[in-house]
Amino acid sequence: MCFGSFANVVIYRVPRNLSIVYPFSFCPLCKNKIKFYDNIPLISFLLLKGKCRFCGEKISFIYPFVEFLTGVLFLLSYLKFKFSPLMFEMIFLNYFLMIMAFIDYETGYIYDVLLFPSLYTGFIISFFNNHLISSIFYAFFAFFFGLFLRLIFGRIFKKEALGEGDPYVFALIAIYIRGFDLFFVFFLSFLIGSILGFILILRKKEKYLPLLPFLFTGTFLYYIIYPFPNKILLKFFYL
């Protein structure tokens, strides 16, 4: 959850072009520095009853949620894969995706300062896990697949359906998840996004839905159910 606390710093500061190192944590409203005992992940939020100690402003529920989600991510990674290459892959990929997903949801943008370091980190991990060539191949494939979808959906809907950064996120996921599993992640992500979009249409609420939160959700769920019965899923797709 400490990593989740740092993720909150990145989520807040990167879109505002602020340093993620200095100054130390502060209240966005009154700008007072947050004491270390008020910055304990999740616990401080509960003790302070979700309010700033200085100005009484309500603390966004996003902060404890990100901390809790990160703790769950690390715990599930260890319980499922122990100390193994897959554990580190699950943590790195989902951690980067989570941060970018919350930023994309808030701003509608994917920032290069996060996207490209995450790509470089993925290739480095692939090198040490002895599947660099495979990762490069699928990363390029996923990138051009994303460009193809961006072009097709743009023609169909007469507007930008996928952002410029989405194909790069496709490539990021493909560094870690390859083969048929990659298409399953994309299918799962688009299915979740489509269901939510359909619900919003029924409720007559027009809202921009960035793709990255659904890509993160699909990837996270994939790791939870991994390994899954490929043959059953293949039969499902053939049907």
C-alpha positions as CSV (number, residue, x, y, z in Angstrom):
1,M,0.0,0.0,0.0
2,C,3.0,2.3,0.4
3,F,3.5,1.8,-3.4
4,G,-0.1,2.8,-3.8
5,S,0.5,6.0,-1.8
6,F,3.3,6.8,-4.2
7,A,1.0,6.0,-7.1
8,N,-1.4,8.6,-5.8
9,V,1.5,11.2,-5.9
10,V,2.2,10.3,-9.6
11,I,-1.5,10.3,-10.5
12,Y,-2.0,13.8,-9.0
13,R,1.3,15.4,-10.0
14,V,2.1,14.2,-13.5
15,P,-0.9,15.9,-15.2
16,R,-0.1,19.1,-13.4
17,N,3.6,19.0,-14.4
18,L,4.8,18.8,-10.8
19,S,7.8,16.9,-9.5
20,I,6.9,13.5,-8.0
21,V,9.9,13.8,-5.6
22,Y,9.6,17.3,-4.2
23,P,7.9,18.9,-2.3
24,F,6.7,16.2,0.1
25,S,3.0,15.3,0.3
26,F,0.6,18.3,0.8
27,C,-3.1,19.1,0.9
28,P,-4.2,20.1,-2.6
29,L,-6.5,22.8,-1.1
30,C,-4.6,24.5,1.8
31,K,-1.1,23.4,0.6
32,N,-0.1,22.4,4.2
33,K,2.5,19.6,4.3
34,I,1.1,16.3,5.4
35,K,2.8,14.9,8.5
36,F,4.2,11.4,8.3
37,Y,1.7,10.1,10.8
38,D,-1.1,11.5,8.6
39,N,0.3,9.7,5.5
40,I,0.1,6.1,6.6
41,P,-1.7,4.2,3.7
42,L,-5.4,3.6,4.4
43,I,-5.0,3.9,8.2
44,S,-4.5,7.7,8.2
45,F,-7.6,8.1,6.0
46,L,-9.7,6.2,8.5
47,L,-8.3,8.0,11.5
48,L,-8.8,11.4,9.9
49,K,-12.3,10.4,8.8
50,G,-11.5,11.3,5.3
51,K,-10.7,14.9,6.0
52,C,-7.6,17.1,6.0
53,R,-6.3,17.7,9.5
54,F,-5.6,21.4,8.7
55,C,-8.5,22.7,6.6
56,G,-11.1,20.0,7.0
57,E,-11.5,19.5,3.3
58,K,-12.7,16.0,2.3
59,I,-10.0,13.7,1.0
60,S,-10.9,12.1,-2.3
61,F,-11.9,8.4,-2.0
62,I,-9.6,7.8,-4.9
63,Y,-6.6,8.0,-2.6
64,P,-7.4,5.1,-0.2
65,F,-8.9,3.1,-3.1
66,V,-5.6,3.2,-5.1
67,E,-3.7,2.3,-1.9
68,F,-6.0,-0.7,-1.2
69,L,-6.0,-1.8,-4.9
70,T,-2.2,-1.7,-5.0
71,G,-2.0,-3.8,-1.8
72,V,-4.4,-6.3,-3.3
73,L,-2.3,-6.4,-6.5
74,F,0.9,-7.1,-4.6
75,L,-0.8,-9.7,-2.4
76,L,-2.5,-11.6,-5.3
77,S,0.8,-11.5,-7.2
78,Y,2.6,-13.3,-4.4
79,L,-0.2,-15.7,-3.6
80,K,-0.6,-16.8,-7.2
81,F,3.0,-16.9,-8.5
82,K,5.2,-16.8,-5.3
83,F,8.6,-15.2,-6.0
84,S,8.9,-15.8,-9.7
85,P,9.2,-14.0,-13.0
86,L,5.5,-14.1,-13.4
87,M,5.0,-12.3,-10.0
88,F,7.2,-9.4,-11.1
89,E,5.6,-9.3,-14.5
90,M,2.1,-9.0,-13.0
91,I,3.2,-6.3,-10.5
92,F,5.1,-4.1,-13.0
93,L,2.5,-4.3,-15.8
94,N,-0.6,-3.8,-13.6
95,Y,1.1,-1.1,-11.5
96,F,2.0,1.0,-14.6
97,L,-1.4,0.4,-16.1
98,M,-3.2,1.3,-12.9
99,I,-1.4,4.7,-12.7
100,M,-2.0,5.6,-16.3
101,A,-5.6,4.3,-16.1
102,F,-6.5,6.7,-13.3
103,I,-4.8,9.6,-15.1
104,D,-6.5,8.8,-18.3
105,Y,-9.9,8.6,-16.5
106,E,-9.3,12.0,-14.9
107,T,-7.7,13.9,-17.9
108,G,-8.3,11.8,-21.0
109,Y,-4.6,11.8,-21.7
110,I,-1.8,9.2,-21.6
111,Y,1.5,10.8,-20.7
112,D,4.8,9.9,-22.4
113,V,6.7,10.4,-19.2
114,L,4.9,7.3,-17.9
115,L,4.2,5.3,-21.1
116,F,7.7,5.0,-22.5
117,P,9.5,4.2,-19.3
118,S,6.9,1.4,-18.7
119,L,7.7,0.1,-22.2
120,Y,11.4,0.2,-21.6
121,T,11.0,-1.6,-18.3
122,G,8.9,-4.3,-20.0
123,F,11.6,-5.0,-22.5
124,I,14.2,-5.2,-19.8
125,I,12.1,-7.6,-17.8
126,S,11.6,-9.7,-21.0
127,F,15.3,-9.8,-21.6
128,F,16.0,-11.3,-18.1
129,N,13.0,-13.7,-18.5
130,N,14.4,-14.9,-21.8
131,H,11.5,-14.0,-24.1
132,L,12.7,-10.6,-25.5
133,I,12.3,-11.6,-29.2
134,S,8.8,-12.8,-28.6
135,S,7.9,-9.7,-26.7
136,I,9.2,-7.4,-29.4
137,F,7.3,-9.3,-32.1
138,Y,4.0,-9.2,-30.2
139,A,4.6,-5.6,-29.1
140,F,4.9,-4.5,-32.7
141,F,1.9,-6.6,-33.7
142,A,-0.3,-5.2,-30.9
143,F,0.8,-1.6,-31.8
144,F,-0.3,-1.9,-35.4
145,F,-3.4,-3.8,-34.4
146,G,-4.2,-0.7,-32.2
147,L,-3.6,1.6,-35.1
148,F,-5.8,-0.5,-37.3
149,L,-8.7,-0.3,-34.7
150,R,-8.2,3.4,-34.3
151,L,-8.6,3.8,-38.1
152,I,-11.6,1.5,-38.4
153,F,-13.4,2.9,-35.4
154,G,-12.7,6.4,-36.5
155,R,-14.3,5.7,-39.9
156,I,-17.3,4.0,-38.3
157,F,-18.1,6.5,-35.6
158,K,-16.9,9.5,-37.5
159,K,-14.8,10.6,-34.5
160,E,-11.7,9.6,-32.6
161,A,-12.7,6.3,-30.8
162,L,-9.1,5.4,-29.7
163,G,-6.5,7.9,-28.6
164,E,-3.0,8.3,-30.0
165,G,-1.5,6.6,-26.9
166,D,-3.8,3.6,-26.9
167,P,-1.8,1.6,-29.5
168,Y,1.3,2.0,-27.3
169,V,-0.6,0.7,-24.4
170,F,-1.6,-2.3,-26.5
171,A,2.1,-2.8,-27.2
172,L,2.9,-2.5,-23.4
173,I,0.4,-5.3,-22.6
174,A,1.8,-7.5,-25.4
175,I,5.3,-7.4,-24.0
176,Y,4.0,-9.4,-21.0
177,I,1.0,-11.3,-22.4
178,R,1.5,-13.0,-25.8
179,G,-0.3,-15.4,-28.1
180,F,-4.0,-16.2,-27.8
181,D,-3.9,-14.8,-24.2
182,L,-3.3,-11.4,-25.6
183,F,-6.5,-11.5,-27.7
184,F,-8.4,-12.8,-24.7
185,V,-7.3,-9.7,-22.7
186,F,-8.3,-7.4,-25.5
187,F,-11.7,-9.2,-25.8
188,L,-12.3,-9.0,-22.1
189,S,-11.4,-5.3,-22.0
190,F,-13.6,-4.3,-24.8
191,L,-16.5,-6.5,-23.4
192,I,-16.3,-4.7,-20.1
193,G,-16.2,-1.3,-21.8
194,S,-19.1,-2.2,-24.1
195,I,-21.3,-3.3,-21.2
196,L,-20.6,-0.1,-19.2
197,G,-21.1,2.0,-22.3
198,F,-24.4,0.3,-23.0
199,I,-25.6,0.9,-19.4
200,L,-24.7,4.6,-19.8
201,I,-26.7,4.8,-23.0
202,L,-29.7,3.2,-21.4
203,R,-29.5,5.7,-18.5
204,K,-29.1,8.5,-21.1
205,K,-25.8,9.6,-19.7
206,E,-23.4,10.6,-22.3
207,K,-19.9,10.3,-20.9
208,Y,-16.5,10.0,-22.5
209,L,-15.1,6.5,-21.7
210,P,-11.3,6.3,-21.9
211,L,-10.1,2.9,-23.0
212,L,-7.1,2.5,-20.6
213,P,-9.2,1.8,-17.4
214,F,-10.8,-1.1,-19.2
215,L,-7.5,-2.4,-20.5
216,F,-6.2,-2.3,-17.0
217,T,-9.3,-4.1,-15.7
218,G,-9.1,-6.8,-18.4
219,T,-5.4,-7.3,-17.7
220,F,-5.9,-7.5,-14.0
221,L,-8.7,-10.0,-14.4
222,Y,-6.6,-12.1,-16.8
223,Y,-3.9,-12.5,-14.2
224,I,-6.4,-13.4,-11.5
225,I,-7.9,-16.3,-13.6
226,Y,-4.6,-17.4,-15.2
227,P,-4.1,-20.1,-16.4
228,F,-7.5,-20.4,-18.0
229,P,-8.8,-23.3,-20.2
230,N,-7.7,-22.2,-23.7
231,K,-9.5,-25.0,-25.5
232,I,-12.8,-24.0,-23.9
233,L,-12.3,-20.4,-24.9
234,L,-11.3,-21.3,-28.4
235,K,-14.5,-23.3,-28.8
236,F,-16.4,-20.3,-27.5
237,F,-14.8,-18.0,-30.1
238,Y,-15.4,-20.5,-32.9
239,L,-19.1,-20.7,-31.9
